[in-house]
Amino acid sequence: MTEAFAEFLRREASKTKVRRVGSSLYIVEEERRPRHVTPTDFIDALLLRGEPGEHVVVEKSLVRELRYRIDDLESEVKRLRTRSRVLEVLLAASLIALMLSLFR
């Protein structure tokens, strides 16, 4: 297995262009193109409440983070709805108690 890895490294090293200036070696890199050709306006659409384009490219880590955040927000909404219902019941009971105390 180590021989296969060493062979892989040799092949990759042979593809790299090297320039020698004096006693120094410099790697000549080609211009890199972006990995995705289509623009990613997903975050702008989320933050600025705009409409995303027809195609949106998103990294897996961003999708996981968004799913986690959505699940967290949904559980918080459920908790707040329960709390709101309890407060509504307490308010109704307080109003009934106030009315009963005024009519005595």
matplotlib code that plots the C-alpha trace (Angstrom):
import matplotlib.pyplot as plt

x = [0.0, 2.8, 4.4, 1.1, 0.9, 4.6, 3.8, 0.8, 3.0, 5.5, 2.8, 1.4, 4.9, 5.7, 2.6, 3.8, 5.8, 8.9, 11.1, 14.6, 16.1, 19.6, 19.6, 15.9, 13.0, 9.6, 6.4, 4.6, 0.8, -1.7, -4.6, -7.3, -10.9, -13.7, -15.0, -18.6, -19.4, -22.8, -22.9, -24.0, -26.6, -28.1, -26.8, -27.8, -31.3, -31.5, -30.1, -31.5, -34.8, -34.2, -35.1, -32.3, -31.5, -32.6, -29.5, -28.0, -24.8, -24.5, -21.8, -22.9, -21.6, -23.9, -26.9, -26.1, -25.8, -29.1, -30.9, -29.6, -30.7, -34.1, -34.7, -33.5, -35.9, -38.8, -38.3, -38.1, -41.3, -43.1, -41.8, -43.0, -46.4, -46.9, -45.8, -48.2, -51.1, -50.3, -50.2, -53.5, -55.1, -53.6, -54.9, -58.4, -58.4, -57.2, -59.9, -62.6, -61.2, -61.3, -64.8, -66.0, -64.3, -66.0, -69.5, -69.4]
y = [0.0, 2.4, 1.7, 2.5, 5.8, 6.6, 5.9, 8.2, 11.0, 10.5, 10.8, 13.9, 15.5, 14.8, 16.8, 19.9, 22.4, 23.6, 26.6, 26.9, 30.4, 30.0, 27.4, 27.9, 25.9, 27.5, 25.8, 27.3, 27.1, 27.4, 29.8, 28.1, 28.2, 28.2, 24.8, 25.8, 27.9, 29.1, 31.8, 31.0, 33.5, 31.2, 33.0, 36.4, 35.1, 33.9, 37.0, 39.7, 37.9, 37.9, 35.4, 32.9, 32.1, 29.1, 27.0, 27.3, 25.5, 24.8, 23.0, 20.0, 21.6, 24.5, 22.2, 20.4, 23.7, 24.9, 21.7, 21.9, 25.5, 24.8, 21.9, 24.0, 26.8, 24.4, 23.0, 26.6, 27.5, 24.4, 25.4, 29.0, 27.9, 25.7, 28.6, 31.0, 28.6, 28.2, 32.0, 32.4, 29.9, 31.8, 35.1, 33.7, 32.3, 35.6, 37.5, 35.1, 35.4, 39.2, 39.2, 36.9, 39.1, 42.3, 40.8, 39.6]
z = [0.0, 0.8, -2.6, -4.3, -2.4, -3.3, -7.0, -6.7, -5.2, -8.0, -10.7, -9.1, -8.7, -12.4, -13.3, -11.4, -13.3, -11.5, -12.4, -11.1, -10.4, -9.1, -6.4, -5.6, -7.0, -7.6, -8.4, -11.4, -10.8, -13.5, -13.1, -11.1, -12.2, -9.8, -9.0, -9.7, -12.8, -11.6, -9.0, -5.5, -4.3, -1.7, 1.3, -0.2, -0.8, 2.8, 4.5, 2.1, 1.6, -2.2, -4.8, -5.6, -9.2, -11.0, -9.9, -6.5, -5.4, -1.7, 0.3, 2.4, 5.6, 5.0, 4.4, 7.6, 9.5, 8.0, 8.9, 12.4, 12.8, 11.3, 13.7, 16.6, 15.6, 15.1, 18.7, 20.0, 18.2, 19.7, 23.2, 22.8, 21.5, 24.6, 26.8, 25.1, 25.6, 29.3, 29.6, 27.8, 30.2, 33.2, 31.8, 31.3, 34.8, 36.2, 34.4, 35.6, 39.2, 38.8, 37.6, 40.4, 43.0, 41.6, 41.6, 45.2]

ax = plt.figure().add_subplot(projection="3d")
ax.plot(x, y, z, "-o")
ax.set_aspect("equal")
plt.show()
